[in-house]
Amino acid sequence: MTETSSQTTDARAELRMVSAAFDRLRQDLITDAFAFRPLPPLPDDSAVVRRLPEGGVRDFARRLPHIALGFLAFCVLASGVLQNGPDERTAFTGLFAAVPLAMTLLRPIGAWWMSVGASVAIGFAGYDFELWPWSAAGFISHITVMMVVAGRTRPRVAAEMWLITAVIGIAFTVSDGWRTSNAFPMLVLSAFALLAVSVVRSLRTTKQQVVEQVAVTEVERSRRTVLEERTTIARELHDVVAHHMSVIAIQAEAAPYRVEDPPEELTRSFAIIRENAVAALTELRRVLGVVRAEGGPGSPFGDSPEAPQPTLATLDSLLANVRSAGAEVDKVVTGVVRPLPQGVELSAYRIVQEALSNTLRHAPGADARVEIGYVPVGLGLRVVNGPPTGAVRPSPGAGHGLLGMRERVSMLDGELTAEATEDGGYEVVAFIPLAPVTDAS
């Protein structure tokens, strides 16, 4: 009883496998077999097209697959007609071989079924060709059609087409054994052709997927870098905001003592202001913390976490660190030096720091120049370096320092440009707008 049940289970499993195979065959070769699927032109990044100049020549090259299939269809038609003389029989065989080839430009699966139908019709017609069941024209046409279809579909479709072709060839060979059959050459050549097409298509698909994945990874890396830089900016600006909130809290606490016999309402208002300021400080520490990002490994100007936030007044110490690293750097200040908002001072310092860090990494041995311009409507920065004089080593960083500088400038509604100079160096130019300075202020 157990053995019978096991056999029944195995039979059902085999039936499910056969049914699944027929379902896949129906989806691949029967469902929407004659759907309109025009052959696309060659892409602009293909090996043939990208080497040609822009214009009509490139447009012509992108249509090369269409021209090649059309020319082959004409040649197959001509060879079929001239195979044994221009009679009605050979005209039909040439036509039956050429039409599926031309049809692959618009309906590839339908073209293959037409090629199968033409092969069966010619085989049943029993024309006295040297080889059978495929004529010479039909032989070339059928293999070419299968190659075109395999290049536009999944590898499973190529295997299904080959199996159906094998069934047709074997059936005609067994049914009429006195003729010289070309079924074996058809199966061998088509197998190699389909295998080559499937491998090339798989390699091309894999390469395209790798390129797409690299592009997605680069976008995600850029986004992550922007988020990290914004987090760093937020942590640094925490001290700026905390300083102002502390001043507000201290002044609110001391204000009632500056007035003799202050009203109770005034004292209560200042107490509320102080409580709100202290609560804001507590929330700032809770959300952002007081941890500051340290300088990267090997950086000549890594900041201590306990150090106060730097400003343009401490720029000389930064330049001294750069000079100790072996680079000559000059500083030029124009305009009337005046105190700026702490956020502007901090961002300006970080921009100069990152620009000089890039100089040390990407232009070893080059001289640098830092220009700071104080104007009534804003602050101008320019960091320029010459071409490298030493060997440029690969940088271990992610290469997104410019994103951080742009984030800082964008936060202050400023503008930043970074580009190579004509002498092989590099320059970073930034402008941070400020409210105009008036006599009253």
Contacts in CASP RR format, 6 or more apart in sequence:
PFRMAT RR
TARGET T0000
AUTHOR 0000-0000-0000
METHOD contacts of the structure
MODEL  1
MTETSSQTTDARAELRMVSAAFDRLRQDLITDAFAFRPLPPLPDDSAVVR
RLPEGGVRDFARRLPHIALGFLAFCVLASGVLQNGPDERTAFTGLFAAVP
LAMTLLRPIGAWWMSVGASVAIGFAGYDFELWPWSAAGFISHITVMMVVA
GRTRPRVAAEMWLITAVIGIAFTVSDGWRTSNAFPMLVLSAFALLAVSVV
RSLRTTKQQVVEQVAVTEVERSRRTVLEERTTIARELHDVVAHHMSVIAI
QAEAAPYRVEDPPEELTRSFAIIRENAVAALTELRRVLGVVRAEGGPGSP
FGDSPEAPQPTLATLDSLLANVRSAGAEVDKVVTGVVRPLPQGVELSAYR
IVQEALSNTLRHAPGADARVEIGYVPVGLGLRVVNGPPTGAVRPSPGAGH
GLLGMRERVSMLDGELTAEATEDGGYEVVAFIPLAPVTDAS
24 156 0 8 1.000
24 160 0 8 1.000
25 160 0 8 1.000
28 109 0 8 1.000
28 153 0 8 1.000
28 154 0 8 1.000
28 156 0 8 1.000
28 157 0 8 1.000
28 160 0 8 1.000
29 109 0 8 1.000
29 112 0 8 1.000
29 113 0 8 1.000
29 157 0 8 1.000
29 160 0 8 1.000
29 161 0 8 1.000
29 164 0 8 1.000
32 109 0 8 1.000
33 107 0 8 1.000
33 109 0 8 1.000
33 110 0 8 1.000
33 113 0 8 1.000
34 107 0 8 1.000
34 109 0 8 1.000
34 110 0 8 1.000
34 113 0 8 1.000
35 107 0 8 1.000
35 109 0 8 1.000
36 106 0 8 1.000
36 107 0 8 1.000
37 106 0 8 1.000
37 107 0 8 1.000
37 108 0 8 1.000
37 109 0 8 1.000
37 152 0 8 1.000
38 105 0 8 1.000
38 106 0 8 1.000
39 65 0 8 1.000
39 66 0 8 1.000
39 69 0 8 1.000
39 104 0 8 1.000
39 105 0 8 1.000
39 106 0 8 1.000
39 108 0 8 1.000
39 148 0 8 1.000
39 152 0 8 1.000
41 62 0 8 1.000
41 63 0 8 1.000
41 65 0 8 1.000
41 66 0 8 1.000
42 48 0 8 1.000
42 49 0 8 1.000
42 61 0 8 1.000
42 62 0 8 1.000
42 63 0 8 1.000
42 64 0 8 1.000
42 65 0 8 1.000
43 49 0 8 1.000
43 62 0 8 1.000
44 50 0 8 1.000
44 58 0 8 1.000
44 62 0 8 1.000
48 61 0 8 1.000
48 64 0 8 1.000
49 58 0 8 1.000
49 61 0 8 1.000
49 62 0 8 1.000
52 58 0 8 1.000
52 61 0 8 1.000
66 105 0 8 1.000
69 101 0 8 1.000
69 102 0 8 1.000
69 104 0 8 1.000
69 105 0 8 1.000
69 144 0 8 1.000
69 148 0 8 1.000
70 101 0 8 1.000
70 102 0 8 1.000
70 105 0 8 1.000
72 101 0 8 1.000
72 140 0 8 1.000
72 144 0 8 1.000
73 98 0 8 1.000
73 99 0 8 1.000
73 101 0 8 1.000
73 102 0 8 1.000
73 141 0 8 1.000
74 98 0 8 1.000
76 94 0 8 1.000
76 97 0 8 1.000
76 98 0 8 1.000
76 101 0 8 1.000
76 137 0 8 1.000
76 138 0 8 1.000
76 140 0 8 1.000
76 141 0 8 1.000
77 94 0 8 1.000
77 95 0 8 1.000
77 97 0 8 1.000
77 98 0 8 1.000
77 137 0 8 1.000
79 94 0 8 1.000
79 136 0 8 1.000
79 137 0 8 1.000
80 90 0 8 1.000
80 91 0 8 1.000
80 93 0 8 1.000
80 94 0 8 1.000
80 97 0 8 1.000
80 135 0 8 1.000
80 136 0 8 1.000
80 137 0 8 1.000
81 90 0 8 1.000
81 91 0 8 1.000
81 94 0 8 1.000
82 90 0 8 1.000
83 90 0 8 1.000
83 93 0 8 1.000
83 129 0 8 1.000
83 135 0 8 1.000
83 136 0 8 1.000
83 137 0 8 1.000
84 90 0 8 1.000
84 129 0 8 1.000
89 127 0 8 1.000
93 122 0 8 1.000
93 127 0 8 1.000
93 135 0 8 1.000
93 137 0 8 1.000
93 138 0 8 1.000
94 135 0 8 1.000
94 137 0 8 1.000
94 138 0 8 1.000
96 118 0 8 1.000
96 121 0 8 1.000
96 122 0 8 1.000
96 138 0 8 1.000
97 118 0 8 1.000
97 135 0 8 1.000
97 137 0 8 1.000
97 138 0 8 1.000
97 140 0 8 1.000
97 141 0 8 1.000
97 142 0 8 1.000
98 137 0 8 1.000
98 141 0 8 1.000
99 114 0 8 1.000
99 118 0 8 1.000
100 111 0 8 1.000
100 112 0 8 1.000
100 114 0 8 1.000
100 115 0 8 1.000
100 118 0 8 1.000
100 141 0 8 1.000
100 142 0 8 1.000
100 145 0 8 1.000
101 111 0 8 1.000
101 141 0 8 1.000
101 144 0 8 1.000
101 145 0 8 1.000
103 110 0 8 1.000
103 111 0 8 1.000
103 114 0 8 1.000
104 111 0 8 1.000
104 112 0 8 1.000
104 145 0 8 1.000
104 148 0 8 1.000
104 149 0 8 1.000
108 145 0 8 1.000
108 148 0 8 1.000
108 149 0 8 1.000
108 152 0 8 1.000
108 153 0 8 1.000
109 149 0 8 1.000
109 153 0 8 1.000
111 145 0 8 1.000
111 148 0 8 1.000
111 149 0 8 1.000
112 145 0 8 1.000
112 146 0 8 1.000
112 149 0 8 1.000
112 161 0 8 1.000
115 138 0 8 1.000
115 141 0 8 1.000
115 142 0 8 1.000
115 145 0 8 1.000
115 146 0 8 1.000
116 142 0 8 1.000
116 164 0 8 1.000
116 165 0 8 1.000
116 168 0 8 1.000
118 138 0 8 1.000
118 141 0 8 1.000
119 133 0 8 1.000
119 134 0 8 1.000
119 138 0 8 1.000
119 142 0 8 1.000
119 168 0 8 1.000
120 133 0 8 1.000
120 168 0 8 1.000
122 133 0 8 1.000
122 134 0 8 1.000
122 135 0 8 1.000
122 138 0 8 1.000
123 132 0 8 1.000
123 133 0 8 1.000
123 172 0 8 1.000
126 132 0 8 1.000
127 135 0 8 1.000
129 135 0 8 1.000
129 136 0 8 1.000
130 180 0 8 1.000
131 139 0 8 1.000
131 180 0 8 1.000
131 181 0 8 1.000
131 182 0 8 1.000
132 172 0 8 1.000
132 176 0 8 1.000
132 179 0 8 1.000
132 180 0 8 1.000
132 181 0 8 1.000
132 182 0 8 1.000
133 168 0 8 1.000
133 169 0 8 1.000
133 172 0 8 1.000
133 173 0 8 1.000
133 181 0 8 1.000
133 182 0 8 1.000
133 183 0 8 1.000
134 142 0 8 1.000
134 182 0 8 1.000
134 186 0 8 1.000
139 182 0 8 1.000
139 185 0 8 1.000
139 186 0 8 1.000
142 165 0 8 1.000
142 186 0 8 1.000
142 190 0 8 1.000
143 186 0 8 1.000
143 189 0 8 1.000
143 190 0 8 1.000
143 193 0 8 1.000
146 158 0 8 1.000
146 161 0 8 1.000
146 162 0 8 1.000
146 165 0 8 1.000
146 190 0 8 1.000
146 193 0 8 1.000
146 194 0 8 1.000
147 193 0 8 1.000
147 194 0 8 1.000
147 197 0 8 1.000
149 157 0 8 1.000
149 158 0 8 1.000
149 161 0 8 1.000
150 157 0 8 1.000
150 158 0 8 1.000
150 161 0 8 1.000
150 194 0 8 1.000
150 197 0 8 1.000
150 198 0 8 1.000
150 201 0 8 1.000
151 158 0 8 1.000
151 197 0 8 1.000
151 198 0 8 1.000
151 200 0 8 1.000
151 201 0 8 1.000
155 198 0 8 1.000
155 201 0 8 1.000
155 202 0 8 1.000
158 194 0 8 1.000
158 197 0 8 1.000
158 198 0 8 1.000
159 194 0 8 1.000
161 194 0 8 1.000
162 187 0 8 1.000
162 190 0 8 1.000
162 191 0 8 1.000
162 194 0 8 1.000
165 186 0 8 1.000
165 187 0 8 1.000
165 190 0 8 1.000
166 183 0 8 1.000
166 187 0 8 1.000
169 181 0 8 1.000
169 183 0 8 1.000
169 186 0 8 1.000
169 187 0 8 1.000
170 183 0 8 1.000
172 181 0 8 1.000
172 183 0 8 1.000
173 181 0 8 1.000
173 183 0 8 1.000
221 398 0 8 1.000
221 400 0 8 1.000
222 400 0 8 1.000
222 403 0 8 1.000
225 398 0 8 1.000
225 400 0 8 1.000
225 401 0 8 1.000
225 403 0 8 1.000
225 404 0 8 1.000
226 403 0 8 1.000
226 404 0 8 1.000
226 407 0 8 1.000
229 400 0 8 1.000
229 401 0 8 1.000
229 403 0 8 1.000
229 404 0 8 1.000
229 407 0 8 1.000
229 408 0 8 1.000
230 407 0 8 1.000
232 293 0 8 1.000
233 347 0 8 1.000
233 407 0 8 1.000
233 408 0 8 1.000
233 411 0 8 1.000
234 288 0 8 1.000
235 288 0 8 1.000
235 289 0 8 1.000
235 291 0 8 1.000
235 292 0 8 1.000
235 293 0 8 1.000
236 292 0 8 1.000
236 309 0 8 1.000
236 346 0 8 1.000
236 350 0 8 1.000
237 343 0 8 1.000
237 346 0 8 1.000
238 284 0 8 1.000
238 285 0 8 1.000
238 288 0 8 1.000
238 289 0 8 1.000
238 290 0 8 1.000
239 308 0 8 1.000
239 309 0 8 1.000
240 309 0 8 1.000
240 342 0 8 1.000
240 343 0 8 1.000
240 346 0 8 1.000
241 284 0 8 1.000
242 281 0 8 1.000
242 284 0 8 1.000
242 285 0 8 1.000
243 342 0 8 1.000
245 277 0 8 1.000
245 280 0 8 1.000
245 281 0 8 1.000
245 284 0 8 1.000
246 277 0 8 1.000
246 281 0 8 1.000
248 273 0 8 1.000
248 274 0 8 1.000
248 277 0 8 1.000
249 273 0 8 1.000
249 274 0 8 1.000
249 277 0 8 1.000
249 278 0 8 1.000
249 281 0 8 1.000
252 270 0 8 1.000
252 271 0 8 1.000
252 273 0 8 1.000
252 274 0 8 1.000
252 277 0 8 1.000
253 270 0 8 1.000
253 274 0 8 1.000
255 270 0 8 1.000
256 262 0 8 1.000
256 266 0 8 1.000
256 267 0 8 1.000
256 270 0 8 1.000
259 266 0 8 1.000
291 305 0 8 1.000
292 303 0 8 1.000
292 305 0 8 1.000
294 302 0 8 1.000
294 303 0 8 1.000
294 304 0 8 1.000
294 305 0 8 1.000
295 301 0 8 1.000
295 302 0 8 1.000
295 303 0 8 1.000
296 302 0 8 1.000
297 396 0 8 1.000
299 357 0 8 1.000
300 321 0 8 1.000
300 322 0 8 1.000
300 324 0 8 1.000
300 325 0 8 1.000
300 360 0 8 1.000
301 318 0 8 1.000
301 321 0 8 1.000
301 322 0 8 1.000
301 353 0 8 1.000
301 356 0 8 1.000
301 357 0 8 1.000
303 310 0 8 1.000
309 342 0 8 1.000
309 346 0 8 1.000
310 318 0 8 1.000
310 346 0 8 1.000
310 349 0 8 1.000
310 350 0 8 1.000
311 342 0 8 1.000
311 345 0 8 1.000
311 346 0 8 1.000
311 349 0 8 1.000
312 340 0 8 1.000
312 345 0 8 1.000
312 348 0 8 1.000
312 349 0 8 1.000
312 372 0 8 1.000
313 345 0 8 1.000
314 349 0 8 1.000
315 331 0 8 1.000
315 349 0 8 1.000
315 352 0 8 1.000
315 370 0 8 1.000
315 372 0 8 1.000
316 331 0 8 1.000
318 349 0 8 1.000
318 352 0 8 1.000
318 353 0 8 1.000
318 356 0 8 1.000
319 329 0 8 1.000
319 331 0 8 1.000
319 356 0 8 1.000
319 370 0 8 1.000
322 329 0 8 1.000
322 356 0 8 1.000
322 359 0 8 1.000
322 360 0 8 1.000
322 368 0 8 1.000
323 329 0 8 1.000
325 360 0 8 1.000
326 365 0 8 1.000
327 356 0 8 1.000
327 359 0 8 1.000
327 360 0 8 1.000
327 364 0 8 1.000
327 365 0 8 1.000
327 366 0 8 1.000
327 367 0 8 1.000
327 368 0 8 1.000
328 367 0 8 1.000
328 368 0 8 1.000
329 356 0 8 1.000
329 367 0 8 1.000
329 368 0 8 1.000
329 369 0 8 1.000
329 370 0 8 1.000
330 367 0 8 1.000
330 368 0 8 1.000
330 369 0 8 1.000
330 370 0 8 1.000
331 369 0 8 1.000
331 370 0 8 1.000
331 371 0 8 1.000
331 372 0 8 1.000
332 369 0 8 1.000
332 370 0 8 1.000
332 371 0 8 1.000
332 372 0 8 1.000
333 371 0 8 1.000
333 372 0 8 1.000
333 373 0 8 1.000
333 374 0 8 1.000
334 371 0 8 1.000
334 372 0 8 1.000
334 373 0 8 1.000
334 374 0 8 1.000
335 373 0 8 1.000
335 374 0 8 1.000
335 375 0 8 1.000
336 374 0 8 1.000
337 374 0 8 1.000
338 374 0 8 1.000
338 437 0 8 1.000
339 345 0 8 1.000
340 348 0 8 1.000
340 379 0 8 1.000
340 434 0 8 1.000
341 434 0 8 1.000
343 412 0 8 1.000
344 379 0 8 1.000
344 412 0 8 1.000
344 432 0 8 1.000
344 434 0 8 1.000
347 408 0 8 1.000
347 409 0 8 1.000
347 411 0 8 1.000
347 412 0 8 1.000
347 432 0 8 1.000
348 372 0 8 1.000
348 379 0 8 1.000
348 381 0 8 1.000
348 430 0 8 1.000
348 432 0 8 1.000
350 405 0 8 1.000
350 408 0 8 1.000
351 381 0 8 1.000
351 383 0 8 1.000
351 405 0 8 1.000
351 408 0 8 1.000
351 409 0 8 1.000
351 416 0 8 1.000
351 428 0 8 1.000
351 430 0 8 1.000
352 370 0 8 1.000
352 381 0 8 1.000
352 383 0 8 1.000
354 401 0 8 1.000
354 404 0 8 1.000
354 405 0 8 1.000
355 383 0 8 1.000
355 405 0 8 1.000
355 428 0 8 1.000
356 368 0 8 1.000
356 370 0 8 1.000
356 383 0 8 1.000
358 401 0 8 1.000
358 426 0 8 1.000
358 428 0 8 1.000
359 366 0 8 1.000
359 368 0 8 1.000
359 383 0 8 1.000
359 385 0 8 1.000
359 426 0 8 1.000
361 395 0 8 1.000
362 388 0 8 1.000
362 392 0 8 1.000
362 395 0 8 1.000
362 426 0 8 1.000
363 385 0 8 1.000
363 386 0 8 1.000
363 387 0 8 1.000
363 388 0 8 1.000
363 392 0 8 1.000
363 425 0 8 1.000
363 426 0 8 1.000
364 388 0 8 1.000
364 389 0 8 1.000
364 390 0 8 1.000
364 391 0 8 1.000
364 392 0 8 1.000
364 393 0 8 1.000
365 388 0 8 1.000
365 389 0 8 1.000
365 390 0 8 1.000
366 385 0 8 1.000
366 386 0 8 1.000
366 387 0 8 1.000
366 388 0 8 1.000
366 389 0 8 1.000
366 425 0 8 1.000
367 385 0 8 1.000
367 386 0 8 1.000
368 383 0 8 1.000
368 384 0 8 1.000
368 385 0 8 1.000
368 386 0 8 1.000
369 382 0 8 1.000
369 383 0 8 1.000
369 384 0 8 1.000
369 385 0 8 1.000
370 381 0 8 1.000
370 382 0 8 1.000
370 383 0 8 1.000
371 380 0 8 1.000
371 381 0 8 1.000
371 382 0 8 1.000
371 383 0 8 1.000
371 384 0 8 1.000
372 379 0 8 1.000
372 380 0 8 1.000
372 381 0 8 1.000
373 379 0 8 1.000
373 380 0 8 1.000
373 381 0 8 1.000
374 380 0 8 1.000
376 436 0 8 1.000
376 437 0 8 1.000
377 433 0 8 1.000
377 434 0 8 1.000
377 436 0 8 1.000
378 431 0 8 1.000
378 432 0 8 1.000
378 433 0 8 1.000
378 434 0 8 1.000
379 431 0 8 1.000
379 432 0 8 1.000
379 434 0 8 1.000
380 429 0 8 1.000
380 430 0 8 1.000
380 431 0 8 1.000
380 432 0 8 1.000
381 428 0 8 1.000
381 429 0 8 1.000
381 430 0 8 1.000
381 431 0 8 1.000
381 432 0 8 1.000
382 427 0 8 1.000
382 428 0 8 1.000
382 429 0 8 1.000
382 430 0 8 1.000
383 427 0 8 1.000
383 428 0 8 1.000
384 421 0 8 1.000
384 425 0 8 1.000
384 426 0 8 1.000
384 427 0 8 1.000
384 428 0 8 1.000
385 425 0 8 1.000
385 426 0 8 1.000
385 427 0 8 1.000
386 421 0 8 1.000
386 423 0 8 1.000
386 424 0 8 1.000
386 425 0 8 1.000
386 426 0 8 1.000
387 423 0 8 1.000
387 424 0 8 1.000
387 425 0 8 1.000
402 418 0 8 1.000
405 416 0 8 1.000
405 418 0 8 1.000
405 428 0 8 1.000
405 430 0 8 1.000
406 416 0 8 1.000
409 415 0 8 1.000
409 416 0 8 1.000
409 430 0 8 1.000
409 432 0 8 1.000
412 432 0 8 1.000
412 433 0 8 1.000
413 433 0 8 1.000
414 430 0 8 1.000
414 431 0 8 1.000
414 432 0 8 1.000
414 433 0 8 1.000
415 430 0 8 1.000
415 431 0 8 1.000
416 428 0 8 1.000
416 429 0 8 1.000
416 430 0 8 1.000
416 431 0 8 1.000
417 428 0 8 1.000
417 429 0 8 1.000
417 430 0 8 1.000
418 426 0 8 1.000
418 427 0 8 1.000
418 428 0 8 1.000
418 429 0 8 1.000
419 426 0 8 1.000
419 427 0 8 1.000
420 426 0 8 1.000
420 427 0 8 1.000
421 427 0 8 1.000
END
